Amino acid sequence: MGRKGEAIDFMKAITRLQISGLTHVRSGKVREIFDLGDRYLMVATDRISAFDVVLPNGIPDKGKILNQLSAFWFGELSHIVNNHLLTTDDNEVAAALGDRYDRDLLFGRCMIVKKCEPLLVECVARKYIAGSLYKDYLAAGGKEQDVRVHGIDFPKGLRLCEELPYPIFTPATKAQSGHDENIDFDSVIQIVGKETATKLKEKTLELFAFATNICNQADILLADTKFEFGMKNGEIILIDEALTPDSSRFWPKATYEVGKQQESLDKQFIRNYLETLDWDKTPPGPVLPERVVAESRERYIDIFKRITGRDPVL
């Protein structure tokens, strides 16, 4: 069941789509990108990925929530760095597509964005040690001694989900398929050059600090998040998505407790379920049961409402 007794149509999830007459540029883990000439159309599907594997079934309405939440954050963060968003208005999308616009398929999940040159680095900011960073920390011997992980010094004995003294920049390679790989800052310099690498780090931490304050006002801990950037006319701009449950760890302040997995308002709930299965984290991924799909959908709706103060348009 959905909210207030609403029945969820689990077949409603849109995991594949085509738009006749438009050139398809590429498929991401969640988004489909189409060429509109001087602009791109970016459509957020209901696909869900975990451990960099796209799972067979999706989360109904997830793409709409991600699209609308990213639009909210692009607006909130635009004073720090420009972004690629031109419009999410469905009337403007329909006008751009003409008779190719299928409301049942596309409503609420489209962005028209600027074309740019993506920078092939995942820009991750963290305030708590969790996820892959905590695993790498333990593998380096962090329980017994001070360690250096991906070019950053950490004290010994940090516990799962412990708050770090200050936010850190932990970049990763941007994999088109397979697993992203954590890298150090020197590797970012090799990929994009020193000047651009320095700006990426500065902007990532500045965006993270501003978003942290907004989340704090909603009684949410922003544990970490991932940004992607591109170049447009020599300027670094924010692209893809921003501060969604797919790209961030959101924890309720009220239940935070160091040393254990946190109650999640993001897709960590799905990762935790998958960790209970006998699955080697390679394709094909397992089908999510209806219970997990329904609870995941509730989390996506909940985090949207907490951050924006309104309901998503579904």
N, C-alpha and C positions, 0 to 999 in steps of 0.2 A: 504493500500500500504506500501511497505517497503522502503528501501533507494533508492533514485534516481529512483522512479517509479517501483521498483522491487515488483512484486506481492508476497504476503506471503501466503503460503499454511497453513491454520490454522489447517488442519488435520495432518500436518507434525510433530507436537510436539510429542515426544516420552515420554510417561508417564509410560509405563509398558514395561518390557523386561525380557526375559528368555534366558539363554544360555545353550543349551542342552549339557549334559555331565559334567557340572560343578556344584559343590555343592554350593548352595546359602546359604550364611552365615546370612545375614540380610538385611532388607530394612530400610533406613532412610527416612527422609522427602523428600529428593531429590535423594540420592545415593543408588545404589544396590551394595552389596559386595559379591564376589564369592571367593572360596578357590582355590588357585593355588599350594597347597602343603606347601612350605616354604614361600609363599608370598600371598598377596591378590590382586584381581582385583577389583578396585573401578570404577564404571560406573556412571557418572553424567547424570541423566535423565533431561527432560524438565519440571518436576513437579514444581509447585510453592505452597508454603505454606504461610499462613498469620494467625497471632494469634494462631500459632501452629496447624492449620488445613490445611491439604493438599486439595487444590481446585480441582474441577473435570477436568478442562482443563489446559493445560500447555502453556508455552511460547516457540515457535519454536526456536531452536538453543541455548536456555538458558544453557543447560548442557555443550555444547561445550565451551561457553564463560566462565562459571564458572571453568571448568577444566583447560583451558589455563591460566586464570587469577591467579588461585591458584598456578599453576606451576611457573608463573612469580614471585609471592611473596615468594614461598618456596626458590627460588634461591636467591632473594634479602636479605632474612632474615637468611640465613643459617649460617652466621658468628655469630649470636646471639644464636641460638639454632638449633640443628640438627632436621631433620624432617623425615617423613616416606616415602617420595617420592623416588622411584627407577627410574621410567621412565614414560613419556607420549608419547614416540615415537610410532607411529602407526605401524611401521614395527616391532618393538620389541614386541608390543602387539599381532600382527598377528602371529609372530613366536611362542609366548607362547601358543596361542590358537589353532594353526593349522587350521584344516578344520572347527573348531567351530567359526572362526572369520567371522562375517558378517559385511562387510564394511559399507553398507547402515545403519546399526543399530548402529555400535560402533565407527565409525571414528570420532576422535577429542574429544571424551568424556570419554576416559579411562585413568586410572592411575594404574600402578602396584606399590604396596606399601609394606613396611615392616610390618610384623605382630608385634603387641605389645599389651600391656594391657592398655586399655583406662582408664583414670582417670575421674570419674563420676562427674566432675564439669565443668560448663561453665565459662570460664575466660573472663570477660568483662572489657574493659577499656573505659572510657568516658572522654571527654574534654568539653562537653556541656550537659546541662540538658534537656533531651527530652525523648519521649517514656514512657516506664513503670516507669522509675525513676522519671520523672516529675509528673506522676499520683500519685505515692507513696508519693512524697514530698508534693503535695497538700493535699492528704488524711491525712497526719500527721499534717496539719495546718501550712505549710510553708509560706502561704501568710501573716499570722499575727505574727508569732514568729519564733525564731531559732528552728530548729528541728534536731533530730537524726534519720536518715533513714538507715536501714540495717547496723548499726554500724558506720555510717559516719555522722559527724556534718555539717549541712548546715545553712547558714544565712537566715533570713526571706526575703521575697519579691523577690526571684529569678523569672525571667520571662521565659516563654517557649523558649527553645533553647538558653538560655544565656550561655556564656562561663564561665566555672569554673576557679578558680584561678590556678589550676594545675590538671593534669589527675588523675582520681581516679579508683580504682579497685572495681568493683561491681559484685561479682560472683553470679552464679545461679545454681540451681540443674539442672542436665542433664536428662531431661525426655525423655524416649523412646516413650511415647505417652502422649497426653494431654499437659498442659501448664508447661513450665519451671517456677521455683519460685525463686525470688531474695532472697539471703541469706547474712548473714554477714560473716566476716572473721573467727570468732570463729567456725562457722558451717563448713567452709572449713577444718579447723584443725580437727574437729571431723570426717570428711569424709576421709581425706588422711593423716592426721598427721601433726604436726607443721613444721617439716623440709621441707616436700614436699609443704605444703601450702605456706610457705614463698618463696620458689623458684618459684612457680607458679605466685605469685603476682609480684615478681621481674622481671621475664621473660615477663609476660604480659605487664607490663608498659614499659619495654625496647623495646619490639617489637613495641608497639604502638608509642613510640617516634620516632623510626626510620621510620616507615611507614608514620607518620605525616609529616615528612620532605619531603618525596617523593611526597606525595599528595600536599603539599604546592607548590612545584615546578610546579605542573600541575594546579595550581589555584583552588585546591579542599580543602575544609575543611573536615577532617576526624573527624566526631562528636563522633563516638563510634564504637567499633568492638568487635567481640567475637572470642576467640581462644579456641581450644580444644587440650589437651595434652594426651600423653600416656607414659608408661614406657617400655623401651627396654634395657635389660641387665643392669638394675639399673640406667639408664639415662632417664631424662625427654626429650621427643621429641615432636615436633609440628605435629599434625595429622589432618585428615579430610580436611577442606578447610582453606583458608587464605585470609582475606580482600577482599571478594567478595561482590557484591550488596545484596546477601542474608544474609551475616553475619555482615554488616557494614552500617553505615549511611554516605553517601557522599553528601556534599552540595557544589554547586558552590560558590566560594568566591564572585563573582561579584553581586550576588543577596541576599547574607546573610543579614538578618535583624532580630534583637532580638525581641521576643514577638509574633512571628507568626510561623506557619508551614513553613518550608523551601521548596524551589524547590528541588526536590530530584533526585539523579542519582542512585537510588537504589529501592528496592521494597516497600519503603514507599509510592510511588505513588499508588501501589495496595492497601495498607492498607487504604490510604485516600479515595479511591473509595469505599472500603467495608464499611467504617464508614458512608457513606451516605445511606446504605441499612438497611432495617429492618431485621437484622440477629443477632442472639444471640452469634455468635462466637463459636458455637459448630458444630460438623459434622452433616450432610454433608454441605460443603461450597457451596456458589453460583457459578454458571458458569460465568466466566468473558466474557464480550462482546468483539467482535473483535477489537473495538477501543482501549480498555484498553490493550488487548494483544499486539497489534501493537505498542502502545506507550511504553509499558514496554520493549518490545524487543529492541526498539531504545535506551532506557536508558541503557540497559545492554551493547549494542555495544558501546555507547558513553563513558561510564566510562572505558571500556577496552581500547579504543583508547587514552583517555586522560592520563591514568596511564602508559601504556606501550609504547605509541607513534607509535603503528602499528595497523593494522586491525586484528581482530580475524580470524582464518581459519575456515570458515563455509562451 
